[in-house]
Amino acid sequence: MSAYVSVTFGAGGSTLSYTPETVRRLHDTFGLDATPHISCVGGSREEIRTLLAQYRAQGCKRLVALRGDMPSGMARAGDFRYASELVGFIRAEHGDAFEVLVGCYPETHPQADHAAADLAHFKLKVDAGADAAITQYFYNADAYFHFVDAARRLGIDIPILPGIMPIVNFAQLRRFSEGCGAEIPRWVVKHMAAFGDDREAVREFATDLVAGMCQRLLAGGAPALHFYTMNLARPTLAVLDRLQ
Protein backbone atom coordinates (compact mmCIF):
# COMPACT_ATOMS: atom_id res chain seq x y z
CA MET A 1 0.00 0.00 0.00
CA SER A 2 1.44 3.38 -1.00
CA ALA A 3 2.11 6.09 1.58
CA TYR A 4 -0.36 8.91 2.05
CA VAL A 5 -1.34 11.59 4.56
CA SER A 6 -4.96 11.72 5.67
CA VAL A 7 -6.83 14.92 6.53
CA THR A 8 -9.56 14.73 9.14
CA PHE A 9 -13.02 16.23 8.74
CA GLY A 10 -14.48 18.55 11.40
CA ALA A 11 -17.52 17.56 13.40
CA GLY A 12 -20.90 18.48 12.02
CA GLY A 13 -19.61 19.45 8.60
CA SER A 14 -17.67 22.39 10.06
CA THR A 15 -14.89 21.94 7.52
CA LEU A 16 -16.85 21.37 4.33
CA SER A 17 -14.86 24.20 2.76
CA TYR A 18 -11.61 24.04 4.74
CA THR A 19 -10.69 20.39 4.24
CA PRO A 20 -10.43 20.63 0.41
CA GLU A 21 -8.13 23.63 0.76
CA THR A 22 -5.87 21.73 3.17
CA VAL A 23 -5.81 18.77 0.79
CA ARG A 24 -4.90 21.08 -2.11
CA ARG A 25 -2.04 22.70 -0.19
CA LEU A 26 -0.62 19.36 0.96
CA HIS A 27 -0.60 18.16 -2.64
CA ASP A 28 0.51 21.32 -4.46
CA THR A 29 2.93 22.81 -1.92
CA PHE A 30 4.41 19.72 -0.30
CA GLY A 31 3.87 17.05 -2.97
CA LEU A 32 2.04 14.75 -0.58
CA ASP A 33 -0.58 12.18 -1.55
CA ALA A 34 -3.40 13.70 0.52
CA THR A 35 -6.42 11.62 1.49
CA PRO A 36 -9.43 13.54 2.80
CA HIS A 37 -11.90 12.22 5.35
CA ILE A 38 -15.57 12.59 4.46
CA SER A 39 -18.17 12.40 7.23
CA CYS A 40 -21.89 11.76 6.90
CA VAL A 41 -22.72 14.08 9.78
CA GLY A 42 -24.09 17.47 8.82
CA GLY A 43 -23.66 17.09 5.06
CA SER A 44 -26.49 16.96 2.54
CA ARG A 45 -26.41 14.65 -0.47
CA GLU A 46 -25.72 17.62 -2.76
CA GLU A 47 -22.94 18.99 -0.55
CA ILE A 48 -21.19 15.63 -0.51
CA ARG A 49 -21.73 15.20 -4.26
CA THR A 50 -20.02 18.57 -4.83
CA LEU A 51 -17.21 17.65 -2.45
CA LEU A 52 -16.58 14.36 -4.23
CA ALA A 53 -16.40 16.09 -7.59
CA GLN A 54 -13.97 18.63 -6.18
CA TYR A 55 -11.69 15.94 -4.75
CA ARG A 56 -11.72 14.03 -8.01
CA ALA A 57 -10.82 17.21 -9.92
CA GLN A 58 -7.97 17.79 -7.46
CA GLY A 59 -6.58 14.37 -8.31
CA CYS A 60 -7.35 12.62 -5.02
CA LYS A 61 -6.89 8.88 -5.33
CA ARG A 62 -8.55 7.77 -2.10
CA LEU A 63 -11.02 8.85 0.55
CA VAL A 64 -11.74 7.89 4.16
CA ALA A 65 -15.53 7.52 4.51
CA LEU A 66 -16.83 7.84 8.07
CA ARG A 67 -20.11 8.32 9.85
CA GLY A 68 -18.67 10.88 12.23
CA ASP A 69 -19.80 11.88 15.69
CA MET A 70 -22.89 13.99 16.29
CA PRO A 71 -21.91 17.05 18.32
CA SER A 72 -24.20 18.00 21.17
CA GLY A 73 -26.95 20.48 20.28
CA MET A 74 -26.73 19.79 16.56
CA ALA A 75 -30.14 19.99 14.89
CA ARG A 76 -29.39 18.28 11.58
CA ALA A 77 -27.74 14.92 11.11
CA GLY A 78 -27.33 14.94 7.35
CA ASP A 79 -28.73 12.84 4.54
CA PHE A 80 -26.72 9.71 5.35
CA ARG A 81 -27.08 7.93 8.68
CA TYR A 82 -24.29 5.37 8.34
CA ALA A 83 -20.88 5.12 6.71
CA SER A 84 -22.10 2.16 4.63
CA GLU A 85 -24.63 4.47 2.97
CA LEU A 86 -21.87 7.01 2.25
CA VAL A 87 -19.63 4.31 0.75
CA GLY A 88 -22.50 3.16 -1.48
CA PHE A 89 -23.11 6.74 -2.60
CA ILE A 90 -19.44 7.24 -3.49
CA ARG A 91 -19.46 4.07 -5.57
CA ALA A 92 -22.71 5.02 -7.31
CA GLU A 93 -21.38 8.49 -8.16
CA HIS A 94 -17.78 7.69 -9.08
CA GLY A 95 -17.40 3.94 -9.55
CA ASP A 96 -13.82 2.89 -8.86
CA ALA A 97 -12.33 6.38 -9.25
CA PHE A 98 -11.50 6.46 -5.53
CA GLU A 99 -9.97 3.91 -3.21
CA VAL A 100 -12.38 4.05 -0.27
CA LEU A 101 -11.20 3.40 3.27
CA VAL A 102 -13.49 3.01 6.28
CA GLY A 103 -13.09 2.80 10.04
CA CYS A 104 -13.32 -0.25 12.30
CA TYR A 105 -12.93 -1.04 16.00
CA PRO A 106 -10.77 -3.92 17.30
CA GLU A 107 -12.09 -3.31 20.82
CA THR A 108 -15.70 -2.72 19.62
CA HIS A 109 -17.38 0.60 18.86
CA PRO A 110 -18.56 2.24 22.11
CA GLN A 111 -22.12 2.51 20.77
CA ALA A 112 -22.34 -1.10 19.56
CA ASP A 113 -24.51 -3.55 21.50
CA HIS A 114 -21.81 -6.20 21.31
CA ALA A 115 -18.79 -7.29 19.28
CA ALA A 116 -20.75 -9.39 16.78
CA ALA A 117 -23.07 -6.47 15.98
CA ASP A 118 -20.07 -4.20 15.47
CA LEU A 119 -18.50 -6.70 13.07
CA ALA A 120 -21.78 -6.91 11.16
CA HIS A 121 -21.76 -3.12 10.70
CA PHE A 122 -18.17 -3.32 9.49
CA LYS A 123 -19.17 -5.95 6.93
CA LEU A 124 -21.95 -3.66 5.63
CA LYS A 125 -19.31 -1.06 4.80
CA VAL A 126 -17.17 -3.65 3.07
CA ASP A 127 -20.14 -5.00 1.11
CA ALA A 128 -20.99 -1.43 0.05
CA GLY A 129 -17.60 -1.15 -1.63
CA ALA A 130 -14.85 -0.32 0.90
CA ASP A 131 -11.34 -1.19 -0.31
CA ALA A 132 -9.53 -1.08 3.04
CA ALA A 133 -10.08 -0.19 6.67
CA ILE A 134 -8.25 1.76 9.37
CA THR A 135 -8.78 0.73 12.97
CA GLN A 136 -9.38 2.88 16.00
CA TYR A 137 -6.14 3.16 17.96
CA PHE A 138 -5.37 0.53 20.60
CA TYR A 139 -2.51 -0.57 22.84
CA ASN A 140 -3.15 -4.31 22.79
CA ALA A 141 -1.84 -6.03 19.68
CA ASP A 142 -3.82 -9.18 20.51
CA ALA A 143 -7.06 -7.19 20.15
CA TYR A 144 -6.05 -6.33 16.58
CA PHE A 145 -5.10 -9.89 15.66
CA HIS A 146 -8.30 -11.30 17.16
CA PHE A 147 -10.38 -8.70 15.30
CA VAL A 148 -8.71 -9.47 11.97
CA ASP A 149 -9.27 -13.21 12.47
CA ALA A 150 -12.96 -12.59 13.27
CA ALA A 151 -13.33 -10.38 10.21
CA ARG A 152 -11.76 -13.00 7.96
CA ARG A 153 -14.18 -15.61 9.27
CA LEU A 154 -17.02 -13.32 8.13
CA GLY A 155 -15.56 -13.19 4.64
CA ILE A 156 -14.03 -9.71 5.01
CA ASP A 157 -10.83 -9.87 2.99
CA ILE A 158 -9.82 -6.21 2.60
CA PRO A 159 -6.60 -4.88 4.19
CA ILE A 160 -7.12 -3.80 7.80
CA LEU A 161 -4.57 -1.19 8.84
CA PRO A 162 -3.90 -0.80 12.56
CA GLY A 163 -4.37 2.76 13.81
CA ILE A 164 -1.42 3.88 15.92
CA MET A 165 -1.64 6.70 18.45
CA PRO A 166 1.73 7.84 19.84
CA ILE A 167 1.39 8.87 23.47
CA VAL A 168 1.92 12.57 24.20
CA ASN A 169 -0.29 13.74 27.08
CA PHE A 170 -1.21 10.61 29.00
CA ALA A 171 -3.89 12.20 31.19
CA GLN A 172 -5.60 13.62 28.12
CA LEU A 173 -5.28 10.29 26.31
CA ARG A 174 -7.00 8.48 29.19
CA ARG A 175 -9.95 10.87 29.09
CA PHE A 176 -10.26 10.62 25.32
CA SER A 177 -9.98 6.83 25.35
CA GLU A 178 -12.91 6.47 27.74
CA GLY A 179 -15.23 7.98 25.13
CA CYS A 180 -13.96 6.27 22.00
CA GLY A 181 -13.73 2.68 23.19
CA ALA A 182 -9.94 2.35 23.27
CA GLU A 183 -8.66 0.44 26.30
CA ILE A 184 -5.37 1.39 27.94
CA PRO A 185 -3.95 -1.71 29.69
CA ARG A 186 -3.76 -1.50 33.48
CA TRP A 187 -0.04 -2.20 33.53
CA VAL A 188 0.58 0.79 31.26
CA VAL A 189 -1.48 3.05 33.56
CA LYS A 190 0.50 1.85 36.58
CA HIS A 191 3.85 2.42 34.88
CA MET A 192 2.82 5.92 33.86
CA ALA A 193 1.75 6.69 37.42
CA ALA A 194 5.16 5.56 38.74
CA PHE A 195 6.99 8.11 36.57
CA GLY A 196 5.19 11.04 38.20
CA ASP A 197 6.42 14.34 36.71
CA ASP A 198 9.46 12.80 35.02
CA ARG A 199 8.55 13.80 31.46
CA GLU A 200 11.63 12.25 29.91
CA ALA A 201 10.90 8.87 31.50
CA VAL A 202 7.29 9.07 30.32
CA ARG A 203 8.41 9.97 26.80
CA GLU A 204 10.91 7.10 26.61
CA PHE A 205 8.48 4.54 28.00
CA ALA A 206 5.67 5.69 25.69
CA THR A 207 7.90 5.60 22.61
CA ASP A 208 9.23 2.12 23.44
CA LEU A 209 5.69 0.88 24.16
CA VAL A 210 4.22 2.08 20.86
CA ALA A 211 7.26 1.11 18.77
CA GLY A 212 7.29 -2.38 20.28
CA MET A 213 3.61 -2.82 19.47
CA CYS A 214 4.24 -1.63 15.90
CA GLN A 215 7.03 -4.18 15.48
CA ARG A 216 4.75 -6.96 16.71
CA LEU A 217 1.91 -5.85 14.41
CA LEU A 218 4.14 -5.81 11.34
CA ALA A 219 5.70 -9.15 12.25
CA GLY A 220 2.20 -10.56 12.69
CA GLY A 221 1.08 -9.57 9.20
CA ALA A 222 -0.34 -6.04 9.47
CA PRO A 223 -0.27 -4.62 5.90
CA ALA A 224 0.87 -1.14 7.00
CA LEU A 225 0.60 1.32 9.89
CA HIS A 226 -1.68 4.36 10.07
CA PHE A 227 -0.43 6.97 12.55
CA TYR A 228 -2.77 9.41 14.26
CA THR A 229 -0.35 12.33 14.57
CA MET A 230 -2.84 14.86 15.99
CA ASN A 231 -0.77 17.53 14.22
CA LEU A 232 2.27 16.68 16.37
CA ALA A 233 5.19 15.33 14.36
CA ARG A 234 7.79 14.58 17.03
CA PRO A 235 6.08 11.67 18.87
CA THR A 236 5.44 9.87 15.57
CA LEU A 237 8.98 10.55 14.34
CA ALA A 238 10.33 9.15 17.61
CA VAL A 239 8.40 5.91 17.07
CA LEU A 240 9.57 5.69 13.46
CA ASP A 241 13.15 6.24 14.61
CA ARG A 242 12.80 3.23 16.94
CA LEU A 243 11.47 1.22 14.01
CA GLN A 244 14.31 2.45 11.77
Buried (B, 14 or more C-beta within 10 A) or exposed (E): EEEBBBBBBBBBBBBBEEBBEBBBEBBEEEEBBBBBBBBBBBBBEEBBBBBBEBBBEBEBBBBBBBBBBBEEEBEEBBBBEBBBBBBBBBBEBBEEBBBBBBBBBBBBBEEBEEBEEBBEBBBBBBEBBBBBBBBBBBBBBEBBBBBBEBBEEEEBEBBBBBBBBBBBEBEEBBEBBEEEBBBBEEEBEEBBEEBEEEEEBBBEBBBEBBBBBBEBBBEEEBBBBBBBBBEEEEBBBBBBEBEE
